[in-house]
Amino acid sequence: EMMLDTGASRTLITGEMAQTLNVVPDTSEQFDIADGSKVSFPIGKVKSISLGSFKVQMMPVPIATKASMG
């Protein structure tokens, strides 16, 4: 299950989703969030994400930990 935010600039997955999908972080990136603070997330690649006929392969995604989700 996944929520689609059409206004978001990135697709973020939870740590649980990363484990289920066998997504292994290979780098990290810092992001500015809504309250103006900066948060660092590990980045891994999802094999594919599709919505209807639209499909993206090997998409880099930030992986949120429970601590980073607040």
C-alpha positions as CSV (number, residue, x, y, z in Angstrom):
1,E,0.0,0.0,0.0
2,M,1.3,3.4,-0.9
3,M,0.1,7.0,-0.8
4,L,0.5,9.1,-4.0
5,D,1.2,12.8,-3.4
6,T,0.9,14.5,-6.8
7,G,2.5,17.7,-5.4
8,A,5.6,15.9,-4.0
9,S,9.0,16.3,-5.8
10,R,10.2,12.9,-4.7
11,T,8.8,9.4,-3.9
12,L,9.7,8.3,-0.4
13,I,9.3,4.7,1.0
14,T,9.4,3.5,4.5
15,G,12.1,1.3,6.0
16,E,9.5,-1.6,6.1
17,M,8.8,-1.1,2.4
18,A,12.5,-1.1,1.6
19,Q,13.0,-4.4,3.4
20,T,10.0,-6.0,1.6
21,L,11.2,-4.8,-1.8
22,N,14.9,-5.6,-1.0
23,V,15.9,-2.0,-1.6
24,V,19.4,-1.5,-0.2
25,P,20.6,2.1,0.4
26,D,23.8,3.0,-1.5
27,T,24.0,6.7,-0.7
28,S,22.3,9.4,1.4
29,E,20.8,12.9,0.6
30,Q,19.7,15.9,2.6
31,F,16.2,17.3,2.1
32,D,14.5,20.5,3.2
33,I,11.1,19.6,4.8
34,A,7.9,21.6,5.3
35,D,8.9,23.1,8.7
36,G,12.2,24.5,7.1
37,S,14.5,22.0,8.8
38,K,16.9,19.6,7.0
39,V,16.7,15.8,7.2
40,S,19.1,13.2,5.8
41,F,17.7,10.1,4.3
42,P,19.4,7.0,2.9
43,I,18.8,6.5,-0.8
44,G,18.2,3.2,-2.6
45,K,16.8,2.2,-6.0
46,V,13.4,0.6,-6.5
47,K,13.4,-1.9,-9.3
48,S,10.2,-0.4,-10.8
49,I,7.3,1.7,-9.9
50,S,4.2,1.8,-12.1
51,L,0.9,3.7,-12.2
52,G,-1.4,2.6,-14.9
53,S,0.7,2.5,-18.1
54,F,3.4,4.8,-16.7
55,K,6.5,2.9,-15.4
56,V,9.8,4.0,-14.0
57,Q,12.7,1.5,-13.6
58,M,15.6,1.7,-11.1
59,M,14.2,4.8,-9.5
60,P,16.2,6.3,-6.6
61,V,14.1,6.8,-3.5
62,P,14.7,8.2,-0.1
63,I,14.1,5.6,2.7
64,A,12.4,7.0,5.8
65,T,13.1,5.6,9.2
66,K,10.5,5.8,12.0
67,A,12.7,8.5,13.7
68,S,12.6,10.6,10.6
69,M,8.9,10.3,10.1
70,G,8.2,12.0,13.5
